[in-house]
Amino acid sequence: ESLLQKFMLSPYNSFRLACSLLGVVSLTWDILTIPIGLFNIGGEATAVIDVVGWAIFCYWILELCLSFLTGTETDDGLEMRPAIVAKRYLRTWFWPDLLMILADATLRVVEAVIIGDSSEINSVRLLGVIRAFRFVRLARLSKLKQVVEDVTRRFTSMYLWLGLKVVNGLLSILVVNHYLAVCWLGLGIWGENAGLPNWLW
């Protein structure tokens, strides 16, 4: 028996479900803040976004490690053998997860270099372009389906399922409106930088 067997976690226990829900919160945060990061809004908002961004970055590193210790559903039931779980993860989400973490780390290093030269207007513009690559992190949205399935398996309730459907629809509407608002914000910032009158301040 593998030494790791006693450390294996069921995907339906409270700890792993809490981690999965934290992943949903992280993705929601990225959906809301990544487009805002394209613009140099400055102030405390940027500092908060950066701090939370580092926390989320650390969370995904931890999640990658825990994925090797989390059982998976197969056609034959719940698979909890460490070697089989590791092979399955390596064949599925490991490489996308690793590449997104490495890409995020690279972007953070590049951002730090650019911010060190933030007095140059070209550096500020380049920073916005670099931050646009953060949208790659939203590729993790394809994992949301698995998270929802894990939650509904734990709480087999029709009311919960219907509630999730309603929440999903409302969130979709809110995200669309949020992105429209960010576009208007960007237009206002562009007008201010161009010396044009605008509605921001």
C-alpha positions in Angstrom: 0.0 0.0 0.0 1.3 3.5 -0.9 2.5 5.7 1.9 0.3 8.4 0.4 -2.8 6.4 0.8 -3.6 7.8 4.3 -3.4 11.3 2.9 -5.9 10.8 0.1 -9.0 13.0 0.2 -12.4 12.3 -1.1 -13.6 15.0 -3.6 -16.8 15.1 -1.5 -15.4 15.8 1.9 -15.9 19.2 3.5 -12.3 20.3 3.0 -12.2 19.6 -0.7 -15.6 21.1 -1.3 -14.5 24.2 0.5 -11.4 24.4 -1.7 -13.6 23.9 -4.8 -15.9 26.7 -3.7 -12.8 28.9 -3.0 -11.8 28.2 -6.6 -15.2 29.4 -7.7 -14.7 32.6 -5.7 -11.2 33.0 -7.2 -12.5 32.6 -10.8 -15.3 35.1 -10.0 -12.7 37.6 -8.8 -10.7 37.1 -11.9 -13.7 37.6 -14.1 -14.5 40.9 -12.4 -11.0 42.4 -11.9 -8.9 41.3 -14.9 -10.7 43.7 -17.3 -10.3 46.5 -14.7 -6.5 45.8 -14.6 -6.2 46.8 -18.2 -6.5 50.4 -17.2 -4.2 52.4 -14.9 -6.9 53.2 -12.2 -4.3 53.6 -9.5 -5.0 54.2 -5.8 -6.0 51.7 -3.2 -8.1 49.6 -5.7 -5.0 48.6 -7.6 -3.2 47.6 -4.4 -6.2 45.5 -3.3 -6.4 43.8 -6.7 -2.7 43.0 -6.5 -2.8 41.6 -3.0 -5.8 39.4 -3.7 -4.2 38.4 -7.0 -1.1 37.0 -5.1 -3.4 35.1 -2.7 -5.2 33.5 -5.7 -1.9 32.7 -7.3 -0.8 30.8 -4.1 -4.2 29.1 -4.0 -3.8 27.6 -7.5 -0.4 26.3 -6.6 -1.9 24.6 -3.5 -4.8 23.3 -5.6 -2.4 21.7 -8.1 -0.6 19.8 -5.3 -3.9 18.7 -3.7 -5.2 17.4 -7.0 -2.6 14.6 -6.7 -4.2 13.6 -3.4 -7.9 13.9 -4.3 -9.8 10.9 -5.5 -11.6 11.0 -8.8 -14.8 9.5 -10.2 -14.4 6.7 -12.7 -16.9 4.4 -14.5 -16.1 1.8 -11.7 -16.7 4.3 -8.9 -14.5 6.5 -6.7 -10.8 5.9 -7.4 -8.7 6.6 -4.3 -5.4 4.8 -5.2 -2.6 7.5 -5.3 -0.8 6.1 -8.4 -4.0 5.8 -10.4 -5.2 9.3 -9.3 -1.8 10.8 -10.2 -1.8 9.2 -13.7 -5.3 10.4 -14.4 -4.5 13.9 -13.3 -1.3 14.0 -15.4 -3.4 12.9 -18.4 -6.1 15.6 -17.9 -5.7 18.9 -16.1 -2.1 18.8 -14.8 -0.4 20.4 -17.8 -3.0 23.1 -18.3 -2.9 23.9 -14.6 0.9 24.0 -14.6 1.1 26.1 -17.8 -1.4 28.7 -16.4 0.6 28.9 -13.1 3.9 29.4 -15.0 2.3 31.9 -17.3 0.9 33.8 -14.3 4.3 33.8 -12.6 6.0 35.0 -15.8 3.5 37.9 -16.1 4.1 38.9 -12.5 7.8 39.1 -13.1 7.4 41.1 -16.3 4.9 43.4 -14.5 7.4 44.0 -11.7 10.1 45.0 -14.2 7.7 47.4 -16.0 6.4 49.0 -12.8 10.0 49.7 -11.9 10.0 52.0 -14.9 6.4 53.3 -14.5 7.4 56.9 -15.1 7.6 56.3 -18.8 4.2 56.5 -20.6 5.2 53.7 -22.9 5.8 51.5 -19.9 2.3 52.2 -18.6 0.8 51.3 -21.9 2.9 48.1 -22.1 1.7 47.2 -18.6 -1.9 47.3 -19.8 -1.0 45.0 -22.8 0.8 42.6 -20.5 -2.2 42.4 -18.1 -4.4 41.6 -21.0 -2.7 38.2 -21.0 -4.3 37.5 -17.6 -7.4 36.5 -19.5 -5.7 33.2 -20.1 -6.5 32.4 -16.4 -10.2 32.3 -17.3 -9.5 29.0 -19.1 -10.1 27.5 -15.7 -13.8 28.3 -16.1 -14.1 25.0 -17.9 -13.5 23.5 -14.4 -16.6 25.1 -13.0 -18.8 22.3 -14.4 -16.9 19.7 -12.4 -17.1 21.9 -9.2 -20.9 22.2 -9.6 -21.2 18.5 -10.2 -19.2 17.8 -7.0 -21.4 20.1 -5.0 -24.7 18.7 -6.3 -23.5 15.1 -5.6 -22.9 16.1 -2.0 -26.3 17.9 -1.7 -28.7 15.9 -3.8 -31.6 18.4 -3.7 -33.8 19.6 -6.5 -34.1 23.0 -4.8 -30.4 23.4 -4.8 -30.1 22.4 -8.5 -32.8 24.9 -9.4 -31.2 27.6 -7.2 -27.9 27.0 -9.0 -29.6 27.4 -12.4 -31.1 30.7 -11.3 -27.9 32.0 -9.8 -26.0 31.0 -13.0 -28.4 33.0 -15.1 -28.2 36.1 -12.8 -24.4 35.9 -12.7 -24.3 35.8 -16.5 -26.3 39.0 -16.7 -24.2 40.7 -14.1 -21.0 39.7 -15.9 -22.2 41.1 -19.2 -23.2 44.4 -17.5 -19.9 44.5 -15.6 -17.9 44.2 -18.9 -20.0 46.9 -20.5 -19.3 49.2 -17.5 -15.6 48.5 -17.7 -15.7 49.5 -21.4 -17.2 52.8 -20.4 -14.6 53.2 -17.7 -11.8 52.6 -20.3 -13.4 55.1 -22.6 -13.5 57.7 -19.8 -9.8 57.1 -18.9 -8.8 57.4 -22.5 -10.7 60.7 -22.8 -9.0 62.0 -19.6 -5.6 61.1 -20.9 -6.4 62.8 -24.2 -7.4 65.9 -22.3 -11.1 65.6 -23.3 -14.0 66.3 -20.9 -15.4 63.2 -19.4 -17.8 61.9 -16.7 -15.2 60.2 -14.4 -14.1 63.1 -12.2 
